[in-house]
Amino acid sequence: MPAATKPSFSVYIHWPYCESKCTYCNFNKYVNPKDPPHDRLVKAMVTELKYFLNNPSYGLKDRKVHSVYFGGGTPSLAKPSAIKSILETINDQVELSKGIEISMEANPTSMEQSKLKEFHQAGINRLSLGIQSFNTKDLKLLGRDHTGEEALKALSMAKDIFQKEKVTFDLIYARPGQTTHEWKKELQQALDIAGDHLSMYQLTVERSTPLHKQSLKGLLPTIPDPDTAADMYEATVKIAADYGYHHYEVSSYAKNQQAISRHNFSYWQGMDFLGIGPGAHGRLTDLNSNQRIRTFGEFHPDKYMALCEAEGEGIRKLQPISMHDMAEELIVFGMRTRMGIPRSRFSKMTGKNTLEDVMDNDALQLFMNAKLLIQEDNITSDLANFIPEELLYEWEKGGGIRPTELGLEKIDYILPRLLKGRPITEHTDKFV
């Protein structure tokens, strides 16, 4: 089967170092050492890339790369030459999709104009800025090492180099002490200067993070209660819509189809992605066993590099994904997008099971009657706003099920009622 007819896959590169640790973050990251093992880490990543891209067990050599994402950590702390080396390795080993999205996360404090230009020249064509807030006081509370003024300066610089439609940024709301009025004001300020995409997340106080420990000790301003946080969410959706943004995923907004994050869609829609780097996760199809697997990279950079040097890859665990888990994953992640779940891909990836085989049909009918979910048999003009152009074909045969705007707001209530442990029929059909 030629590469053009095989499903594409994505690549995630995890750069583990940060200048400092944010108080709310529980990702795999390490404070940047005085003399980071830059060259050794890049060499290990290149070694691991070659191992997986040429391994016949996964068949990636015959498939196109849909997107590449540099996350972390703070990948903008890497040298531009590292980004160039990694992208050249991918390009040398496999074919890139036309119009491939190549994104990199960056923090305002790790940016210099000359370095940004070098990243762009190395192949980065989309920049994601970790701004989180334009309020300097709140930034300190979150453990961020930039100010609101620096955030504005960094955003202006990024838009000049990457063009505004290729720059996105993150904001966090429901922060300690924040009111709905304050969030609305900050949101409008952000939308006035945003490009075609932005992400807005409700703060989650994760267990064992510094923010969680401070909260337990009563050292934080009052964190907004669930009702206030819900008011902030509703205000976010409404104000963003007033500015022309489509709410295409729980926390993601885009002005047009072209601005939708292609890489994140690969996660939400259950596509294969190769995870490279310390602590990176991946999801691949093992052609020998015809089974989907999750990959987990070795956490600590030193152990990861040593493993790559000794074995050619830095994986600490491979975990098969059962057909039942695959089906539930497709539903849980797919229903957090306004695209929802196309029947054709669900059936293909779960061995001919249908959505009705897996969902509680009484609950499904109840939610459709309440206009929380909708079933569509073809592509409508509204639906097209929420799907990357290259995935529209999946709705041409069989349609699918997706949430309405109100359904997206209540999706955490809907999902456990849709998934009632229905038995999954195991098939032996090939995924690729």
VEXNU-744651 format. One line per field, with one value per residue (C-alpha): y, x, z; residue in three letters. Coordinates in steps of 0.001 Angstrom, whole numbers, plus 500000, padded with zeros to 6 digits. Example, Ala and Ser with C-alpha at 12.3 -4.5 7.8 and 13.67 -1.06 7.14 Angstrom:
REM residues 2
y [495500 / 498940]
x [512300 / 513670]
z [507800 / 507140]
residuo [ala / ser]
//
This chain:
REM residues 432
y [500000 / 503367 / 505958 / 508290 / 505828 / 504845 / 506819 / 509525 / 509827 / 512588 / 513073 / 514559 / 515699 / 516290 / 518758 / 518148 / 521292 / 524517 / 527656 / 527022 / 524827 / 526346 / 525840 / 524172 / 521863 / 518091 / 517357 / 515564 / 518470 / 519417 / 522757 / 523607 / 522663 / 525150 / 523029 / 521111 / 517991 / 519590 / 517748 / 514387 / 514754 / 515727 / 512794 / 510450 / 511835 / 511435 / 507848 / 507073 / 508684 / 506538 / 503417 / 503873 / 505372 / 502421 / 499670 / 497420 / 496482 / 499908 / 500546 / 504278 / 504333 / 503898 / 506567 / 510361 / 512607 / 514672 / 517034 / 517550 / 519136 / 520261 / 520379 / 520114 / 521449 / 524474 / 523498 / 527113 / 526595 / 524222 / 525491 / 526201 / 523796 / 521025 / 521694 / 521708 / 518406 / 516683 / 517946 / 516981 / 513480 / 513139 / 514512 / 512171 / 509065 / 509535 / 511593 / 514763 / 515569 / 518557 / 521651 / 519842 / 521651 / 521969 / 523577 / 524576 / 525741 / 528811 / 530899 / 534705 / 534717 / 532155 / 534190 / 536435 / 537895 / 536463 / 533001 / 533053 / 533816 / 530887 / 528565 / 529707 / 529152 / 525674 / 524691 / 525730 / 527166 / 527509 / 528937 / 528291 / 530830 / 529877 / 533244 / 531939 / 535437 / 539120 / 539836 / 539971 / 539286 / 536114 / 535044 / 535068 / 533006 / 530437 / 530305 / 531880 / 533791 / 536459 / 539589 / 540710 / 543324 / 540685 / 538531 / 541368 / 542041 / 538361 / 538015 / 541050 / 539719 / 536251 / 537610 / 539629 / 536533 / 533762 / 535871 / 536266 / 533307 / 530975 / 532143 / 530826 / 531246 / 529740 / 531430 / 529996 / 531129 / 530372 / 531378 / 531944 / 535168 / 535803 / 537102 / 536581 / 540312 / 540295 / 537293 / 538885 / 542011 / 540019 / 537801 / 540787 / 542212 / 538889 / 538566 / 542094 / 541029 / 537297 / 535720 / 533017 / 530526 / 530418 / 527941 / 528765 / 526305 / 526200 / 525901 / 522402 / 522151 / 518849 / 516778 / 517133 / 520272 / 523334 / 525076 / 522141 / 522197 / 525959 / 525520 / 522877 / 525231 / 528093 / 530216 / 531063 / 533490 / 531708 / 529507 / 530105 / 527554 / 525302 / 527644 / 530630 / 528576 / 527527 / 531200 / 531906 / 529048 / 530305 / 533847 / 532540 / 530754 / 533737 / 536431 / 534337 / 533806 / 537569 / 537950 / 535390 / 532285 / 528783 / 526712 / 523450 / 521645 / 522102 / 524479 / 525437 / 528215 / 528955 / 531629 / 529305 / 525734 / 526375 / 527553 / 524317 / 522578 / 519601 / 518004 / 518068 / 516583 / 513540 / 512935 / 513646 / 511465 / 508450 / 508606 / 507108 / 509405 / 508761 / 510109 / 510970 / 512201 / 511772 / 510911 / 511260 / 509184 / 507699 / 505554 / 503227 / 500210 / 497041 / 495356 / 492015 / 491587 / 493915 / 495694 / 499289 / 500033 / 502909 / 503801 / 505469 / 507083 / 506800 / 509783 / 511073 / 512643 / 510873 / 507452 / 508207 / 509162 / 506128 / 503845 / 505336 / 504915 / 501295 / 500105 / 502603 / 503751 / 505195 / 503363 / 502230 / 500521 / 499268 / 498745 / 497015 / 498778 / 496454 / 496896 / 497992 / 500678 / 501797 / 502252 / 504163 / 506345 / 507296 / 508269 / 510103 / 512211 / 512521 / 513793 / 516595 / 518125 / 519617 / 517244 / 514309 / 510777 / 509771 / 506305 / 505199 / 505639 / 504288 / 501107 / 500737 / 501256 / 499021 / 496068 / 496805 / 497734 / 500570 / 503460 / 501934 / 498691 / 500576 / 503360 / 503067 / 503664 / 504839 / 507490 / 508403 / 508965 / 510968 / 513292 / 513740 / 514614 / 517168 / 518612 / 517843 / 515434 / 515370 / 512654 / 513795 / 511712 / 514181 / 517250 / 520419 / 523938 / 524113 / 520813 / 521900 / 524693 / 522143 / 519626 / 519976 / 519835 / 516641 / 514743 / 515784 / 512636 / 510522 / 511932 / 511134 / 507508 / 506923 / 510361 / 510393 / 511642 / 514867 / 517258 / 520575 / 523636 / 522925 / 519275 / 520230 / 522251 / 519220 / 516552 / 515424 / 514560 / 512918 / 510623 / 508269 / 507785 / 506981 / 504424 / 501700 / 498933 / 497588 / 494498 / 495082 / 492468 / 491561 / 491343 / 490714 / 493422 / 495406 / 499004 / 500170]
x [500000 / 501581 / 502282 / 499663 / 496876 / 498129 / 497148 / 499644 / 501221 / 502603 / 505875 / 506186 / 509622 / 509948 / 512614 / 512745 / 514453 / 512889 / 514382 / 512190 / 509252 / 505769 / 503792 / 500848 / 502819 / 503142 / 504776 / 508105 / 510533 / 513816 / 515412 / 517959 / 521445 / 524309 / 525901 / 523028 / 524031 / 522671 / 524619 / 524313 / 520533 / 520050 / 522191 / 520064 / 516849 / 518187 / 519218 / 515742 / 514046 / 516033 / 515263 / 511493 / 511223 / 513121 / 511634 / 509503 / 507338 / 505661 / 505709 / 506343 / 508774 / 505859 / 503654 / 503659 / 504301 / 501186 / 502731 / 505757 / 505468 / 508310 / 506980 / 508330 / 509704 / 510752 / 511970 / 512847 / 515795 / 517245 / 519691 / 518156 / 520759 / 519136 / 515716 / 517267 / 519081 / 515920 / 513784 / 516434 / 516494 / 512725 / 512810 / 515647 / 513867 / 510204 / 507949 / 506324 / 502672 / 501947 / 501552 / 502898 / 502445 / 505696 / 505044 / 507206 / 506304 / 508139 / 508119 / 508382 / 511580 / 513363 / 512883 / 515282 / 514425 / 517538 / 516864 / 513224 / 514323 / 516738 / 513976 / 511839 / 514710 / 515260 / 511722 / 509348 / 506230 / 503910 / 504724 / 502812 / 503551 / 503076 / 501767 / 499154 / 498265 / 498917 / 498711 / 502244 / 501062 / 499260 / 502226 / 504399 / 501774 / 501884 / 505662 / 506123 / 509350 / 508024 / 505937 / 502780 / 504832 / 507315 / 504423 / 503102 / 506559 / 507172 / 503799 / 504459 / 507897 / 506551 / 503808 / 506365 / 508483 / 505864 / 502894 / 499978 / 497981 / 500842 / 501161 / 498988 / 499191 / 497811 / 495867 / 494750 / 491579 / 489971 / 493241 / 493481 / 491695 / 490446 / 486907 / 484728 / 484865 / 488675 / 488823 / 486444 / 488605 / 491814 / 490206 / 489102 / 492626 / 493995 / 491517 / 492319 / 495906 / 495489 / 496090 / 493844 / 494164 / 494435 / 493958 / 492268 / 492429 / 490697 / 493297 / 493526 / 495329 / 497149 / 498038 / 501628 / 502382 / 503691 / 500362 / 498483 / 500709 / 500269 / 496514 / 496452 / 498381 / 495963 / 498682 / 496728 / 493903 / 490566 / 490392 / 487147 / 484472 / 482943 / 480005 / 482315 / 484626 / 481591 / 480633 / 484164 / 483943 / 480630 / 481992 / 485042 / 482925 / 480624 / 483301 / 485525 / 482548 / 481921 / 485500 / 484935 / 486495 / 485059 / 485168 / 486392 / 487655 / 487003 / 489963 / 490777 / 489538 / 490256 / 489039 / 489068 / 489623 / 493265 / 494086 / 492957 / 495869 / 496673 / 498972 / 496506 / 493890 / 496109 / 495799 / 492088 / 491215 / 493296 / 495893 / 499361 / 502044 / 505704 / 506914 / 510624 / 512569 / 512693 / 509243 / 507575 / 504447 / 503533 / 500862 / 501842 / 500507 / 502595 / 502149 / 503482 / 500772 / 498289 / 497818 / 497966 / 500538 / 501385 / 505054 / 506529 / 509958 / 512433 / 511788 / 515201 / 517310 / 520498 / 518821 / 517090 / 520336 / 522169 / 519372 / 519399 / 523171 / 522959 / 519748 / 519019 / 515785 / 514826 / 511577 / 510937 / 507587 / 505420 / 501746 / 499294 / 495939 / 492944 / 490134 / 487896 / 490359 / 490864 / 487118 / 486719 / 489724 / 488291 / 485002 / 486454 / 488880 / 486779 / 483743 / 485818 / 485905 / 483063 / 484107 / 483083 / 483616 / 483304 / 481799 / 484190 / 487352 / 485782 / 484771 / 488159 / 490133 / 487979 / 487663 / 484241 / 482520 / 480025 / 479443 / 476085 / 477883 / 479881 / 477608 / 474598 / 471911 / 469266 / 471675 / 472659 / 469034 / 468399 / 471340 / 470322 / 466769 / 468241 / 470304 / 473576 / 474669 / 473822 / 474053 / 474982 / 475055 / 476968 / 479189 / 477290 / 478706 / 478689 / 480537 / 483229 / 484266 / 485469 / 487382 / 490770 / 490220 / 492235 / 489873 / 486569 / 486513 / 485937 / 482410 / 481437 / 480584 / 478418 / 478592 / 479159 / 478148 / 479357 / 478529 / 476746 / 478208 / 476022 / 477056 / 480739 / 480159 / 478566 / 480806 / 482234 / 478659 / 477821 / 480815 / 480465 / 476788 / 477540 / 480169 / 478476 / 481020 / 479438 / 481323 / 483713 / 483879 / 487507 / 488362 / 491590 / 491221 / 494366 / 494532 / 496980]
z [500000 / 499006 / 501745 / 500279 / 501145 / 504597 / 507721 / 508649 / 512087 / 514295 / 516164 / 519652 / 520890 / 524646 / 525831 / 529601 / 530900 / 532228 / 533769 / 536811 / 537824 / 537726 / 540925 / 539133 / 536823 / 537245 / 533869 / 533519 / 533639 / 535288 / 536139 / 533466 / 534771 / 534533 / 531843 / 530181 / 528211 / 525073 / 522393 / 524129 / 524510 / 520864 / 519750 / 521893 / 520385 / 516849 / 517666 / 519010 / 516011 / 513597 / 515645 / 515467 / 511988 / 510530 / 512698 / 510444 / 513446 / 513280 / 509531 / 509935 / 507026 / 504631 / 506182 / 506061 / 509059 / 509783 / 512372 / 514609 / 518045 / 520324 / 523893 / 527406 / 529557 / 527558 / 524099 / 523290 / 525690 / 523092 / 520494 / 517077 / 515669 / 517772 / 516259 / 512790 / 513407 / 514662 / 511775 / 509224 / 510702 / 510326 / 506786 / 505791 / 507103 / 506148 / 503896 / 505243 / 504570 / 502375 / 504545 / 507617 / 510935 / 512929 / 516319 / 519245 / 522743 / 524034 / 527181 / 526976 / 529056 / 526879 / 523715 / 521893 / 518517 / 516874 / 518359 / 517238 / 513699 / 513843 / 515057 / 512144 / 509712 / 511217 / 510194 / 512996 / 511341 / 514349 / 517790 / 521010 / 523753 / 527405 / 528543 / 531071 / 532286 / 531577 / 535334 / 536782 / 540334 / 539261 / 537150 / 540273 / 542103 / 539284 / 539439 / 536007 / 535488 / 533115 / 533632 / 531854 / 529993 / 528826 / 527618 / 525439 / 524037 / 523272 / 521529 / 519325 / 518413 / 517614 / 515338 / 513374 / 512706 / 512322 / 511139 / 513512 / 512147 / 513092 / 516695 / 519504 / 523263 / 526474 / 529248 / 532593 / 534364 / 537750 / 539353 / 543136 / 544034 / 540495 / 539937 / 536880 / 536138 / 536224 / 533906 / 531388 / 531287 / 530832 / 528198 / 526129 / 526369 / 525113 / 522241 / 521085 / 520359 / 519600 / 516218 / 514771 / 517640 / 521419 / 524260 / 527572 / 530437 / 533789 / 536536 / 537963 / 541293 / 540817 / 543877 / 545160 / 543130 / 545040 / 544388 / 545948 / 549015 / 549411 / 549107 / 551860 / 554138 / 553472 / 551864 / 548715 / 547971 / 547636 / 544555 / 542607 / 543491 / 540793 / 540139 / 539645 / 537437 / 535366 / 534973 / 533733 / 531237 / 529851 / 529620 / 527768 / 525155 / 524626 / 524453 / 522186 / 519846 / 519822 / 518560 / 515788 / 517348 / 516916 / 520108 / 518568 / 521700 / 525417 / 525837 / 522227 / 519965 / 516295 / 513893 / 510903 / 509799 / 508890 / 512437 / 514158 / 515886 / 513660 / 516209 / 519078 / 516791 / 516357 / 520123 / 520354 / 517376 / 518399 / 515621 / 515992 / 517358 / 518075 / 521438 / 521588 / 524631 / 528434 / 529749 / 526343 / 525739 / 522376 / 520725 / 517889 / 516026 / 516261 / 512882 / 514111 / 516741 / 514998 / 518315 / 519411 / 522102 / 524396 / 524786 / 527869 / 527701 / 530567 / 532851 / 533916 / 531142 / 532262 / 532301 / 528994 / 527257 / 528630 / 527443 / 523937 / 523785 / 524886 / 523202 / 520439 / 522140 / 525530 / 526301 / 529872 / 529183 / 526320 / 527177 / 524812 / 524401 / 524551 / 522052 / 524926 / 526051 / 522462 / 521983 / 525251 / 524478 / 521087 / 522720 / 525721 / 523688 / 520548 / 522443 / 523937 / 520455 / 518440 / 515653 / 517803 / 516488 / 512821 / 512481 / 509739 / 511807 / 514996 / 513195 / 511521 / 514740 / 516926 / 514552 / 513004 / 516281 / 515887 / 518265 / 519220 / 520158 / 522770 / 523990 / 526266 / 523658 / 526132 / 527431 / 523866 / 522898 / 526068 / 525372 / 521744 / 522797 / 525212 / 522326 / 524106 / 521359 / 517669 / 515042 / 511545 / 508376 / 506215 / 506370 / 507233 / 507006 / 510810 / 511201 / 508727 / 511111 / 513650 / 511499 / 509797 / 506051 / 505617 / 507983 / 506403 / 504246 / 507375 / 507655 / 504064 / 504844 / 507885 / 509489 / 513238 / 516677 / 518241 / 521079 / 520723 / 522440 / 525475 / 525340 / 525344 / 528512 / 530191 / 528674 / 532038 / 533060 / 529731 / 529237 / 532218 / 531360 / 527732 / 528717 / 530713 / 530236 / 527062 / 525801 / 522911 / 520181 / 519446 / 515740 / 513886 / 511245 / 510519 / 511684 / 508997]
residuo [met / pro / ala / ala / thr / lys / pro / ser / phe / ser / val / tyr / ile / his / trp / pro / tyr / cys / glu / ser / lys / cys / thr / tyr / cys / asn / phe / asn / lys / tyr / val / asn / pro / lys / asp / pro / pro / his / asp / arg / leu / val / lys / ala / met / val / thr / glu / leu / lys / tyr / phe / leu / asn / asn / pro / ser / tyr / gly / leu / lys / asp / arg / lys / val / his / ser / val / tyr / phe / gly / gly / gly / thr / pro / ser / leu / ala / lys / pro / ser / ala / ile / lys / ser / ile / leu / glu / thr / ile / asn / asp / gln / val / glu / leu / ser / lys / gly / ile / glu / ile / ser / met / glu / ala / asn / pro / thr / ser / met / glu / gln / ser / lys / leu / lys / glu / phe / his / gln / ala / gly / ile / asn / arg / leu / ser / leu / gly / ile / gln / ser / phe / asn / thr / lys / asp / leu / lys / leu / leu / gly / arg / asp / his / thr / gly / glu / glu / ala / leu / lys / ala / leu / ser / met / ala / lys / asp / ile / phe / gln / lys / glu / lys / val / thr / phe / asp / leu / ile / tyr / ala / arg / pro / gly / gln / thr / thr / his / glu / trp / lys / lys / glu / leu / gln / gln / ala / leu / asp / ile / ala / gly / asp / his / leu / ser / met / tyr / gln / leu / thr / val / glu / arg / ser / thr / pro / leu / his / lys / gln / ser / leu / lys / gly / leu / leu / pro / thr / ile / pro / asp / pro / asp / thr / ala / ala / asp / met / tyr / glu / ala / thr / val / lys / ile / ala / ala / asp / tyr / gly / tyr / his / his / tyr / glu / val / ser / ser / tyr / ala / lys / asn / gln / gln / ala / ile / ser / arg / his / asn / phe / ser / tyr / trp / gln / gly / met / asp / phe / leu / gly / ile / gly / pro / gly / ala / his / gly / arg / leu / thr / asp / leu / asn / ser / asn / gln / arg / ile / arg / thr / phe / gly / glu / phe / his / pro / asp / lys / tyr / met / ala / leu / cys / glu / ala / glu / gly / glu / gly / ile / arg / lys / leu / gln / pro / ile / ser / met / his / asp / met / ala / glu / glu / leu / ile / val / phe / gly / met / arg / thr / arg / met / gly / ile / pro / arg / ser / arg / phe / ser / lys / met / thr / gly / lys / asn / thr / leu / glu / asp / val / met / asp / asn / asp / ala / leu / gln / leu / phe / met / asn / ala / lys / leu / leu / ile / gln / glu / asp / asn / ile / thr / ser / asp / leu / ala / asn / phe / ile / pro / glu / glu / leu / leu / tyr / glu / trp / glu / lys / gly / gly / gly / ile / arg / pro / thr / glu / leu / gly / leu / glu / lys / ile / asp / tyr / ile / leu / pro / arg / leu / leu / lys / gly / arg / pro / ile / thr / glu / his / thr / asp / lys / phe / val]
//
